[in-house]
Amino acid sequence: MKQLKLTGFVIFFFFLTESLTLPTQPQDVDDVRITQKFIDDNIGYITIIAFAQYIQEASFEEVEMLVKAMTEYRDKCLADRTLPECSKLANEVLLENICAMEGLPQKYNFSHCCRKVDFERRLCFFHNKKADIGLLPPLPTLDPEEKCQTYKNNRESFLNNYVYEVSRRNPFVFAPTLLTVAARFEEMTKTCCEEQEKANCFQTKAEPFIYYLKALSSYQKNACRALMKFGRQILQSINIAILSQKFPKIGFKQLTSLLEDVSSKYDGCCEGDVVQCIRGRSKVMSHICSKQDSISSKIKDCCEKKIPERGECIIYSNKDDRPNDLSLREAKFIESDNVCEKRDADQANFMAEFLYEYSRRHPELSTPELLRIAKVYKDLLKECCNMENPPECYRHAESRFNETTEKSLKIVQRECEHFQNLGKDDLKYHYLINLTKLVPQLSTEELTFLGKEMVMALTTCCTLSEEFACVDNLVDLVLGELCGINENRNINPAVDHCCKTNFAFRRSCFESLEADKTYVPPSTSQGLFTFHADLCQAHNEELQRKKDRFLVNLVKLKPELAGEEVWSLLADFTNVVEKCCKAQEPEACFKEESQLMNYICSKQAILSSKFTPCCELPEPFRGECIINSENDNKPDLSSLPRRRFTEDQSEGMFQRVVRESHERVKNQCDLRKKLGDSNFHDRLIVLYTKKAPQPSAQELIVLMKNMAAAATKCCPLNQEHQFVCMEDSAKLILGALCRRHEAEPINAAVGHCCDDSYAFRKPCFDDLQVDGTYISSPLSCDQVINLKEDLCKAQEEELQTEKQKLLSNLVKQKLYAAEMQFQPITVDFAHLVETCCQAEKSETCFQEEAFPQGYSGCGSWHPQSKQSKRRSKEDTAVTFMTQSPQVTAWHFCSPLFLKNFQDIKDKSFVMFMADT
């Protein structure tokens, strides 16, 4: 069986589902009878789900024994429903049979539940469920061909095993959801087993129902936690908010009636009563469709479908249109003089109606935010209704609501800024570090899962127009996963407080938390950081998982490390893996890394006082840490005769060399401060392209990125450390350039700097001028720059790279042009990308803006076309220049920059093009 990867979830604003395997009969047939028949027909699946969720460790063979017992019970009762045992509730019979299985209660440690009765027994079995499935064996996997053969040979056993494996790994998911997944799985198996490319078919078709399972799993656990921990009132509020947004024209009385059915459904589903859950779900759907005219105009077609499809159809139907007569605000809750009297008459009903009215008027808000507004309003009335003039007090409620929403909005904006600035991988590391510091007691598997879910939430939502509601809804579900559903879930005092104190405001509570001070890290790493050559065989996805686990385990072992230090160690890990995987004998390399640093650490007392923090780290990180550690404090050398080595004249020469080197570094740091990081990086691109234009633009970009990063790291340091840091960085970066020259010669001047003097390599490169020997090669437009719709999806770093690629290629064409002449072009590149990415058809915009009509590709100009007759004076100037024999293919791309240039910019560009 193909392994399910239950990762990622989509926006899910609604919460009702119906099994796809319910009998296909019209909706107007007696639903109670249909539902009962469905239960009787599916007793096997229902038994497997209940048993596998209650006793997750039980084997498939043990589950099959219970299925046999429950099937016999069903057959007996179908034959004679007057038998005494047939009057019992189905879940009661199921639990009795589980407890009656010989040796099973003792084997799986649930004997204490079997000694209880009725509700207490059900609750005990519920609390026996374990959210952390790390103790279960890996999900069995089958080759697609083998899977299809197994299905063909024994369909029933194959599907039963699938339901068993998925159910015990999702102990809190409602039975109808699991039955839907099972039905889709069989449908997928039938289809894919007929295909030639079976593996690809299974992979493609599995995605939708994996998302379906994950989405509903997160919501259902969150709803049940609200019910279990905060009571029926909170769950009622969640349902009011969701239903009022989905069906804004439903009347309050009708909503209250529907809520009664919804609430009774959750009683069975959250307790794990599979049969009651199925009955409750069917009842809710029937209620909605029986009142559809007054509930929603969007579900008519759904309710005409047969039962298997109608639930799915209703869930994914659009929110209904807001009624035309619905005002933007409900005055009776803010402007009426008798608000306090109405509240006191029936507070629960009054607050429910307020939430209903506010929710149906604000479809743009998230469910958690609507609950926050309701809590703020409730607290405000409590305050105002004790004053002499309550109306004067609660008339300012709107400003309180807006203030609450503004705070929530800022949290979401900050998270989406992280997403925009960090990129997907770095964002995940950011959350893995923060979450592990916050809740180090959770297992590594849980923490990596939560980190990925946070990233999935922001990736899904931060580019949408409804960004706020989407992020707030999904992040709230992640916090629900963190808090868990079971009463046995205790993490640490601060987190437990946020999870248990206030459901609506737990998000802001988590925002204010710091690293857990009560956590005691393990005394040893227990081999978690011992690496072997198998890392080199890992595929990208597997290597990424190992990297994530490594990061979490590192923070668990060293929670006192600052975020920057953890990032640095993560880079060290990547370097060690990269280095050893390139070695001839990777295993020996990993071992040597460890042995050498162990020796240095054993002699640290006589080597350096700066090694101590490094030697306390796990083995793989000691090496990079020691290499990058500060120089040791200078010993007292006053007793040594300095003139033993030098004469007075030499001392002055040494000081001059040191002074000049310091001045070079200071000038570079001053320039970075003046220009800013981005412009400083661009300047390096221009300078070094002029000095060494032979390497590709991409090679130069990477080298200059490293040089700019070194300046960012070193320049903020004090003068002494700044100098050492910059010199050491330059040594490595210029060493890479010289290795490139050795492999493929660049030019004579670069060769001279690389070969003449290692010590004076940096001053030599600083003094290099334009390479006069270089002859630029013609480049097509695509080689100069990639102007395609993909740019609109690119992260900031990718856009910078494209801009720098353009800059380097332009410099290669005009090596003697002044640096300032390139600046307007890079500015206009950014403007072009912004303009076209906002256009309705980005690809067309790029083509039109970059290559106006009159151009054919990049290499031929048609001066007689209609468009050319209407060209601007700048185009005319450029056209004249392109007729010269020295012109290169790049010049035909020039209109890219002309369209938006005005006045001085236009002139400077034309001057740039005219300059030889």
N, C-alpha and C positions, 0 to 999 in steps of 0.2 A: 504494500500500500504506500502510495506516495506520501512523504512526510508533509504534514501541514505546517506552514510557517505562519503562525497567527500574529502577524505584525501589521501595524498601521491601522488607522480607522478613519472613516469619513464623517462629514457633518451629519448628525442625526438628530433632527428636532422633534421627531415623533416616536412613539414607543409601543405601538400595538402591532402584533404580528399574528398570522394565522398559518397553521401548517399547510404546506403544499400538498400533503398527502391526505387531507380530509376528502371524504367522498365527493365526487363531482355531480352534485345535484343542485337544481335551482335554489336560489336563496329563499323563496317563499315556502319551501317545505318545512315541516316541523324541525327547527334547529336542535331542539333537545334530543329528539330521537336520532337525528343524524349524528350528533356529537357522541351519543352513547354507542351507536353502532361503530363509529370510528374507534372509540376506546376499546371495544370488544375485539375489533379486527386487528388492532395494533398492540395487543397486550404484551407481546414479546419485546418490541422496541421500548414500550413504556417501562417495563420491568428492568430492562438493561440500563436505561437512563437513570432511574431512581437508585438502583443498587450501585452502579458505577460512580454516581455522584456522592452517595452516602459513604460508601466504603471503597475509596479510590485504590487501595492497595490490593483489592481482591483480584484473583486471576480470572481470565475469560472462562475457564472451565467451571469455576465456582458460580459465575454469573449464569452460565448455561443451565446449571442445576436449578437455580432459582426460577429461571424462565420456564423450565419444565413444570415446576410446582405451581406457578401462577397460571400457566395454560390449563393445567388440570383443574384448578379452582374455577377458572372461567367456564370451562366446559360443563362442570358440575352445576354451576349456577344458571347457565343458559338452559340446561335441561330442566331445572326445578328451582325457580327463584324464591320459593317458600322455605327453603332450607335455612335454619338459624344463622349459619355462617355467612349466608348471602346477604344478610341485612347490614353487615358491617361496612364501614367506609373502605374503599379500595386501598388507600394508603395505610390504614390500620392493618389490613390483611397482609400487605406487603412487608411491613415492619415485623409483624409476627412471624412470617416465614423466614425473614433474615435472621431473627433471633433464634429460630428453631433449628438452623443449620448447624449440625454437630461440630463443635470445636471452633466455629468461626468467630463468635464474640470474643473468646479468649485470644485467638490468634491475631486479631486485628484491634484488640483493646477497645471494644465498645460494650462490654458486659454491663457497665454502669447504666448505659442507655436502656438496655433490655429490662432492667429492674424498675424502670419508670413506666407510666401509663399515659395514654391520651396526649394532650398538648405538651406535657413535660417530656414525653418520649420523643415526640416530633422535634421539639426544640433541641433536645440533646443530640439527636442525629444530625440536625442542621449544624450545630456548633462543632461537630466532629469533622466537618468538611475542611479541607486544607487548601488555601489559596496558592501556596508555594508548591509547585509540582516538581521541584527539582529532585525529589527523592524517587520519582517514578522512573522506570527504565526508558531509554530513548524510544521514540515512536518507531515501530517497525517500518521498514521501507521495502518496497518491491519494485523490481524492474517492470516497466509498463507492459511488456509482453507477458510476464509472469502474473501480473495483476489481472490482466484480461482473461488469462487461462483460469485463474482461481475463481473469478466471477462467473465464468461460463460453467465450470465444474460444479460449483456449489454457491449459488447466488445468495441464499438465505444466510449461510454461515459467514460469507464474505461481508455482507452488509451489517450483520449483527456485530461482527468484530470491529467494523468501522465506527458504528454508533458507540460501542463500548470504549474505544480508545479516545474518541473526541469528548465523550461525556465525562470521563474521569479526569481529563485535563481541563475541563471547563465546569467545575462543580456548582457554580452559581448561575449558569445560564438556564433560562426557562425551557421546559421540555418542548413546547411547540417550535421554538427556535431551532433546537437540535434536530427535530423531525424534519423541518424545512431543509436544513443543511444536508441531512441524510438523503432526502428526496432529490436534491440537486446533485449530490454526489453520484447517485445511481444514474441519473439522467446523463451526467458528464461521462461516466464510465461506459454506458451504452454507446454514446456518440464516438468517443475517442477510440474505443476498441475496434471501430470500423475504419478508422483512419490509418493511412500509411505512416505518417509522422506522429506516432502515439504520444511520445514524450512531450513534444511541443504542444500538442492538443491539450493534454492534461494540465500543463503549466499555464496555458492561456486561459482555459475555462475555469480553473480553480480560483483565480484572483477574485472575481465578483463575490462568490459566496464566502470566501475567507474574510473579505471586508465586511460583508453582511454579519457574519458571526462575531467579529471583533467589535463592530459598532454596537450591536445589541447587547453583547456581553458587558461592555463598559457601562452602558446606560442602565441595564438591569441591576448590576451590582450597586451602582450609585443609588438607584431608587430604593432597593432593598435595605441598603445601609441607612438611608434616611428614615425608613420605616422602623428598623430595628433599634437604631440609636436615638432617634429624635421623636419617634411616635407618628401616629397617623396624621396629625395636623400638618407636619412638614411635607409628607408625601402628597397630601391633599393640595397643598400650595403649589408644589411642583406641577401636578397635573392640571391645576387651574391655569397656571401660566402657559403651559404648552398648548392645551386645548383652546384657550382664548385667542392665542396668536394664530393657531391653525384654522380655527372656525370663528372669525370675529363677529359673524352675524347671529351666532347661537345666543338664545336668551339665557339670563342668569338662572332662572328656575329650571330650564331644560338642562343646563350644564350641571346643576346640582344633582339632578336625577341621574344623569350619565355617570357622574363621579361615584355614585353609590355602587354601580356595577364595576367600575374601574378599581375601586378600593377593595371590594371583595375578591377580585381577581388576584390582587397582590398578596392577600392573605395566604392563598394556596401556593402561588408561584414562589414567593420568598421563603416559605417554610420548606419548600421542596416537595410539596404534595402534587405530584405530577398530574394525577387525574383531575383534581380540583382546578389546577392551573389551566388545563385544556378546556374544561367546562367554562371557567370564568372568561377565558379569552374569546371563546365563541359567542358568549352572551354579550360581550361588549360590542363586537362587530355587528351582531344582529340589531342591537339597540341603535347604533349609528345609522345603519341603512334603513331602519324602520322610520326614522325621523329626518331623513336626508334633506327634505325640502326646506326645513327650518334650521338645518345645521350648516350645509355647504352646497354651493352650486357646482363644486368641482368634483363631486364623488358620484354623480348620477350614473355615469358609465361603469364605474367600479362596482356599484351595488347591483348592476344588472349581470355582472359576471357570476360564474359559479363559485362556490365557496372556496375552492383552493386558491383562486386568483384574487378574490376581492380584498383580502387583507393587505397583500402586497401593493395592490393598486391604490388603496386609500392612503397607505403610509407615504408613498412616493408622489401622491397628488400634490399640486401646488397649494400654498396657503390661499384661502379664499380671499376675495377682494373685500376691502374695508367698506362697510355700508356708507352710502352717500350722506346719510343724515347723522353720521357719527362725528361729533365735534372733536376738536383736538384735545380738549380737556373736559373732565367731568366735574362740573362746578359744585355738585352737592357734597363732595368730600372736602372742599376747601373753602367755598364761599358761603355755604349755608350757616345759619346761626345756631342750628340745633344738632350739629355733628356729634357733640358729646352725648346728648340724649339718645341718639340713634345707636351710637356705639355701646352705651351701657345697656340698652334693651337686649341686644344679642351680639356680643363682641365677636364671636367666631364667624357668624354669618356676615356681619358688617365688614370685617377684614377680608373675607373671601370675596365679597362683592367689589371691594376696592381693588383687589389684585386682578380680578376679572376685567374691570373697566380700564385699568391702567395697561394691562397686557394687550388687550385688543386694540388699543390706541398706539401701542409702541412695538410694532413688529421688528424694529431694528435692534431691540435690546435682547440680551441673552437671558436665559432662564435664571441663572444665579443673580444677575443684576436686578431682575424684577422682584426676586425674593428680598434683595437688599433694600430696594425702595419700599417694599411692604413693611420691613422691619423698622426702617427709619420713620415711616408714617405712624406706625404703632407706638413707637417711643415718643414721637412728637406729641401725639394725642394724650399720652399718659402725662406728659409734662404740662400741656396746654389746658387740659380739662381740670387741673387743680389750681388754675389761676383765676383772677377776678374777671378777666375779659378773654375767654378762650378764643372767640373768633379772630380777634386781633393777633393772637399768637399763631394759630394754624393757617392763617391766610398766607403766610410766608413758606408754606410747605414746598411749593414748586422750586424755590431756591435751594432748599435742603436736598430735594431729589436731584437737581442738576449738579449740585456739589458732589453728591455720592457718585453719580455717573461719571463726572469729570475725573475723580480719583481712580475709578476702575479703568477709564479710558487711558489714563497715563501709564498704568501698569501694562496694558496691552500694547501701547505704542512703544514702550521701552523694550518689550519682548520682541516686537517686530523689527525694531532697530538692531537688536542683537542678530536676528535672522539676516537682515540686509548686510550688516557689517562683517559678520563672521563667516558666512557660508555654511553649508549643511554639516560638513564634518566637524569644523571647529565649534559650531553651535552645539553639536552633540557632546563634545568634550567639555564644553562650558557647563552643560547641565549635569553630566556625569560627575564632574568635580564637586559642583554645588550640592547635588542631591546626596552624594556619599558623605560629605561633611555634615549635612543636615540629618541624615538617617543612616549612619554607618552600620546599625544593627541589622538592616535588611541584607538578604543574600545578594551575592554578586549578580546572579541571574535576574533578580527583581530590579536591581538598580540599573543594569544595562537596559532592561525592558522599559523602565520608566523614562530613562534618558532618550531612548529612541521614540517613545510615544510623544514626549514633549516636542521633539524636532518634527515629528510627523504633523502634530497639531499646527505648528507655526508654518511649516512648508505648505500645508493645505490651505491655511487661512490668510496669511499675511499679504497675499497678492489679490485678495477678493475685495469687492466693494463693501460687502458686509463683514469686513475684517473684525470689528469689535465683537459682535455677537458670536461669530464663528470661533475666534480664539478663546473667548471667555467660556463658551460652552465646552469646548474640547479640553482645555487645560483643567477645567473643573472635574472632568471625567478622569483625567490623569491623577489629580489629587485624591479622587475617590478610590482609584486603584491603590494609591499609596496608603491611604487610611485603612483600606480593607473593609470587610463586611463582618468578620467574625469577632465575637467578644473576646476571644483569646489573643487578638492582635494588640499587643502593647509594644511600642517602639522605644520612645524615650519621653520623658515628662513634657518637654516643650511641644513636640509633634503631637503627642496624645491630646494635649490641651487644644491645639488647633483643630484636631479631628473631631473632638467631642463637645466643644463649647458652643459654637454657633455655626450651623450649616451654611447659612447665607454668606457669612463673612470669613469663611475659612481661607479664602484666597488671600485676602489682605493680611490675615494672621500669619500665613506662611511667608508672605513677603517680608515681614519684620523679623523672621527667625534668623539666628546666626548658627554657626557650627555647634554641634552638641558637645558641651563641656563635660558631660557625665560619662562619655564613652571611654573605655579603656581598650586600647588597641592590643592585638595579639603580641606576645613576647617574641615570637619568631615568625619568619615568612613561610615556614613549612613547605619549602620547595616551590612556592608560587612564582618565584622569579628566576628559576633555573630554566634556561632556554636550550633547545637542541635544534639539530638540522631539519627536523620536521617542519619548522617555521618556513623554511625555504620552499617546501612543496605545497604549502597552503595556498589555495586560490584567494583572490582578492577579498571575497566575502568572508571566508574563514579567517584570513589574516586580520581583517577589520574586527571581527568578533574577539579574537585573541587580544588585539590592541585595546579594545573597550574593557575587557576583563582585567587586563594588566593595569589600566588606569584606575579602575575602581579598587582593585586590590592594593595598589600603591597608596591611595588616599586612606584606605582602611588601616594600613600599617603605619602611615606617617600623616595623621590628620592635621598635625601642626604646620605642615608645609603650606606656604602661601600659594595662591593660584598660579603666579608666574613661575614659581619653582617647579610645580607639577608639570606645567606646560614644557618647561625646559627638560625635565626628565623624560617626558614623552618623546621629545625630539631625540634625546640620547638613545632611547630604546629603538627608535626608527633607524638611527645611524648605525647602532650595533648590528641590527638585523640586516641592514643593507650591506654593511661591510663584510660580515661573515658569510652571507649568502653569495657574495661575489668571490669569496676565497676558494682556493682549490679544494680545501677540505673544511667545509663549514663547521662540522662537529668539533674539530680540533680548534678552530678559531673561537667558537663560543667558550670552549674550555680554557684556552689561553687567556682570553679577556678576563676570566674569573681568577686564574692563578696568579697572573702578574699583579693585579690590583690587591689581591690578598697579601702578597709579599710586601708591597709598598705600605699597606696598612699596618702590617706587623712591625714595620720600622719607622712609623710616622713620628715617633718621639725625636729621632735624630734627623729626620728629613724636613719636616715642616709642621708648624703649629696650625696651619690652615686646612689640614687634611681631615681633622676629626669629624666634622659634619658629613663629609663624603664617606668615610669609613663606617659610619653608622647606617648607611643606606644598604639596601639589598645588593647583592653582588653585581648584577648587570649594569647598575648605575654608577658604581664607584669610579670606573674608568673615565667616563666623560666628565664627571664631577671633579675629579682630581686634575684632569687636563685643563678644565676651565676655572679652577679655583684661583684665588688671588695669589700673587707672589707673597712669600713669607716676609715677615718684618725684617728690615735690614739689621744685621747684627752690629755690635759696637766694633768698629774697625779703627778707632782712634790710635790704638797702640801700634798699628802697622805703618812702616815708613813708606808713604805714598811715592816719594821721589825715587824710590828704588826702581820704579818703572818709567818715570817720565822726567823730562826737563821742563823748565818754566814755559818755553815757547810752545811746546807740545800741549801743555795744559790749556792754553788759550785757544789752540786749534780745536781741541776736543769740545770746549765750551761753545765755540762757534757752530760746530756741526750739530750739537744737541739743540742749540738755540734755533737754528734754521729748521730743524725737524719739528720742533715744537710750534714754530710759527706756521709751518705748512698745515699741521693738524688744526691749529686754532683758526686759520683762515677758512679751512674747509667747514668747520663747525659753525663759524660765524655766517658763512654763506648759506648753509642749511637752515639756520635760524631765520635768516632774512627772507629766503625764498619759500620756506615751508617744504614738507617732505615730498609732495607730489612734484612741484616745480624743480626741486633739487635733483630728484630722480631723472626728470626730463633733461636737465642740464648735463648730467653725467652721460646720458645716452648720446647727446649731441657731441660732447667732447671726445668720447672714446670712439664713436663712429668715425670722427675725423682722423683720429690717431691710427685706428685699426679698422678700416672699412671692409676688409676682406671677409671676416666671419659673417655668418648669416645674421639677420636682424634678431632672430630668436636667441642665438648664442649671446649676442651683445646685451640683450634685455636681461637674460639670466644673470650675467656677470654684474651688470649695473644694479640689478635688484639686490644682489648680495652686498654690493658696496654701499647702497643707500641704507640697507638694513643695518649694516655695521655702524654707519653714522648715527642712525636713530638710537641704537643701543649704547654707543660710546660717548656721544657728545654731551649728554646730560651729566656725566660723571665729573668728579672734581678733576683739576688740571692734570695731576700726575697719572691718575687712573685712565683719564681720557686719552692721553698720549699713548700709553702702553696698549690700551684696547684697540685704538685705531691702527697702530703699527702692526699689531698681531693679525688683525683682520685683513689689512692690506696684503700682508705676506701670504695669507692663504688664497685670497682672491686673485692676486697677480700671479701666484703660483699656478692656479688653474688656467689662466690665460697663456702662461708660458708652456704649460703641458699641451695646450691646444696648438701652439706654434711648433712645438717639437713634433707633434703628430702630423700637422699640415701647415707648413710655413705661412706666416701672415704677411710680414714685410720686413725689410732689412732693419728698420729702426726698432721695431718691436724685438727682433732677434738680438740686436745689440743690447737692449735693456735686460733681456732675459739671461744673456750669456756673460755680460761683462763683469758685473759685481752683484752678488746676492745681497750684500749689505746695503748697496745704494740703488737697488731695483726701484723702490718707490719714488725717490727723487727723479730718477731717470724717466719713468713713465709720466710723472707730473710735468716734466719739461718737454715732452714730445709735442711736435707740431702736426699740422695737416700732412697726411701722406701724399706727397706730390706725385708718387709713381702710380697711383691707383687710377684705373680707367673703369668707369661705371658700366655695368652690363645693362642692356635693355630689360625692363621688367614689365610684365603684363599687369593690369590693374589688380587682378586677383592676388598676384604676388606682393603687390604693395599693401593692399588692405582688403579685408573680408567684409564687404558691405552687404550683409544679408539679414534676414529676419531673426536669425539666431542671436544677433547682438542684443535684441530686446529681452531675451531670456538670460543673458549673461550676467554673472555676478560682477560687482564693481572691479574686482581684480582682473577679470577677463577683459573688461572694457579698457582698463588701463594698459593691459598688454597689447590690445589692438591699436590703441593710440600710440604707444611707444614703437610698435612695429612700423606704423606709418611714419613716425618721426625719423627713425633710423634709416628707412628706405629713402625718405626725402633728402636727408643729409648726404647719403651716398651719391645721389644725383647731382648735388650742389655742394661739394665739400668746402668751397671757399665762401659760401654765403654766410653773412653775419648771423649770429645765434638769434638775435631778436626777430629776424625775418621768418623764423619758423613758428614763432609763438601764435600769431593769428590763426594759423592752419590747425594747430591742435585744439584751439578754442572752438573753431568752427566745426571740427569733428564732433566734439561733445554736443554742440548745438544740433547738428544734423541727426545724431543718434536720438536725442531727446525728441526732436520734431517727428521723425519717422516712426518712432516707437509709440507715439500717441496717435498716429494716423490710423484710419480704419483699415487700410491695407498697407502694412509696413513694407512688405517686399516691393510693392509697386512704387512706394515713396522713395525707397533707397535707389531703385533703378532710375526714376525720373530726376531725383535730386543729384545723384552722382553722375549720371550719363544722360544729359538732356537730349531730346530728339535732335537729330542732326549728326549724332555719333553712331557709328556702327561698331559695336564691341568697344575695344580700347584703341584700335589701331588705324582707323580710317575716318576721315572727316569729309563730309559732303557739303562744300560751300554753296552749292546752288539750291539746296533744299529751302522750303518755305521758312522753316524754323531758323535757319542760319541767317536769313535776311532780317529777322527780327532780333538778332542777338544783340547783347549790350556792348558798350564800348570796351568793357573788360574782355568779353569773349573775343571781340575783334582783335584786341591786342594779343591775347593768347594764341588765337588762330595764326596771326602773323608770325609769332615766335615758333609755332609748331612746324612752319614751312621751312625752317632752317635745317640743314643737313645734320646738325649736331643733336637734334631733338631725340629724346628717348620715348619709349611707349608710355612711361608714366605721365608725360605732359598731357596726354589725351584724357587723363583723369581730372585735369585741373578744374573743370566746371563744378566739380563736387564742392569746392570751396568758394566759388564766385557768387553763388545764388544769394547768400545771406550777408555778403560783405557790403559795407557802406563806407563812403568817404575815404577816410585815412586807411582803413583796413583794405579796401579795394586797391588803393594806390600802392600800398606796401606789398600786396600780393603780386600785382602786375610788375612792380619793380623787382621783386624776388625772381619772378619768371624771366625777366629781361636780363638779370644779372648773370654774367658768365663767369 
